[in-house]
Amino acid sequence: MLWIALLWLVAASPQNTRQTLMDEVYSIPASDWRYVPVVLKQPPVTLECEFKVLSTGAGVRVGLVNAQGLAAMRQGRHYNTLASTSVEKSGTLRHEVLEPDEYAVIVDNSLDGRDAAQVQVRVSLDFRSRQTAHVRQLSTAKRITVITISLVIFLGIVTYAGKRLQAAWR
């Protein structure tokens, strides 16, 4: 019996939920940027990017964009980031991704980049968010609909039961 309990505890223990996608050093020329492609097909997942500027000089900005943002950035147009850091020498970017898509982690040396930067970048995925339940609420209109239907059914049952009881008493 003890062995069964121990086996159950081992099976129920949390699995390793973190997966490192890459851990590399990038050389980013002055006033330029590089990106790391990340394809996510099974969200929800928390994307985490740790970075550290190894060279002397200014910091870099790290951001997360989707495929449309990357395309706009390549064409030199305005783009929206899903999450970004300020210009720093080191730091961590965390963002919970809820939609399957192709994403890119951008390492940008163009904001304060007077010199080339050697940047160590580690991108990992944390699947712990799958294990926690996400609380969701119905919209106000749907809540009112559910309450109304419940009340109508409840009143119908009470009316039917009342008529049956009245008929039994007579």
N, C-alpha and C positions, 0 to 999 in steps of 0.2 A: 504494500500500500504506500509506503514511504517513497519507493521508486517512482510510482505513478505520479505522486504529488510533485516530486523533483522534476520529472520529465515535463509535467504541465507548466511548472514555473519557468523552465528553460524555453519552452515553446511560446509562452506568453510574454517573455521579456522583450523589450523594445529592440528592434533590429537597427543596424547601422543605417541611418537615414541620410547620411551626407555622402555626396559623390563629388570628387574633384574633377573638373573637366580639363583644366590646364593650369600649369604653373610655369611660366616662362618669363624671360627678360626681353623686353622690347626696346629697340633703339628708335626714338621718335625725333625726327629732325625739328629744328626750330620752326615755330609757326606752322606746325603740321599736326596730324592726328593719325591714329591707327585704330583698328577695331578687331574684336574677337567675335566671330559668329557663334550664336547659340540657338539651336533649334529645339523648341520645347513642344512636345506633342501631348504630354499628359499632365497638365497642371491640375490642381494648384501645387506650386512649388515656390520656395523662396530662393531667389538667385542672390548669391553673395559674391562680391568682388573685393578682394583685399589687394591693395597696391602700396608700393613704396618706391619713391624716387631714389635711385642708387647714386646718381651723379650729383655734383654740386650745382647750385643754381636754383631756379624757380621751381615751383610745384606744377602739378598737372591737375586737370579736372577729369573725373571719370563719370560717365553717364550711361544710361540704358535707353536704347531706342528700339522701336519695332522695325519691320522691313520698310515701311513707308518713310519713317524717319531717316533710316540709313540711305535710302534712295535720294531723298531730298538733300541730305548732307553731302553725298557724292556729287550732286549737281550744283552745290554751292547755294542752295536755296535755304530759306528758314525751315527749321525742323523743331519738333517738340520732343523733349525727353520725357520718359516715364519716371525717371529718378536720376538725380545727379548730385555730385559733391561740389563743394567750392574748390578753388585752386588750393591744393595742399601737397605737402611732401609725402604724406602717407595717410592712409585711412581705409575705411570699409564702406562699401555701398551695398545696402540690402534692399531688396524689393520683392514683394510677393506677386508672382505672376499668376493670373487667373485664367487667361485665354491662351489656347494653343496658337503659336505663331513662330515666325523666325525673328529672332532678336539679335542685337549686337551690343556688346559692351564697348563703349567708345573711350579711348584714352586720348585726351585733347591737350596738346602742348602749344596751341595757337593763342591762348588768352594771355599768357605771361611768358611765353617761350622765346626768350632771346637766344638761348643755347639749346643744343640737342639734349635730350633727356634719356637716361637709361632707367627704365621703369620695370620693376618686378611686378607681375600681375598674376594673381591666383583667382580663378573663377571656379566656384563650386555651387552645387545645388543641394538644398536641404528639403527633404520630403516630409519633414515632421508636420507640416501644415495639413497634409492629407489625413493624419491621424486625429486631428482635432476637428470637432464639428464646427461648421460655420453657421452662425445664427443668422437666419433670414426672416424677414417679416413680410406679410402680405401688404399690398397697397391698401389705402383707405377704402376704395371702392370694393375691393374683394373682401375685406373684413366685414363691411356692411352687408354684402351679399350673403356671406356665410352666416352671419348672425340672423339675418332675416329668414333664410331658409330653415335654420335651426329652430327659430321661434315658431314658424308656421307648422313645421312637423311636430314640435312639442305640443302646440295648441291643438293640432289635429288629433294627436293621441289622447290628450286629456279630454277633448270633446267626445271622442268615440268611447273612451272608458266610462265617462259620465253617463252617456246614453245607455250603455250596457248595464251599468249599475242601477239606473233609474228603472229600466225595464225589469230587472231582477227583483226590485223592491215591490213592484205592483202586482 
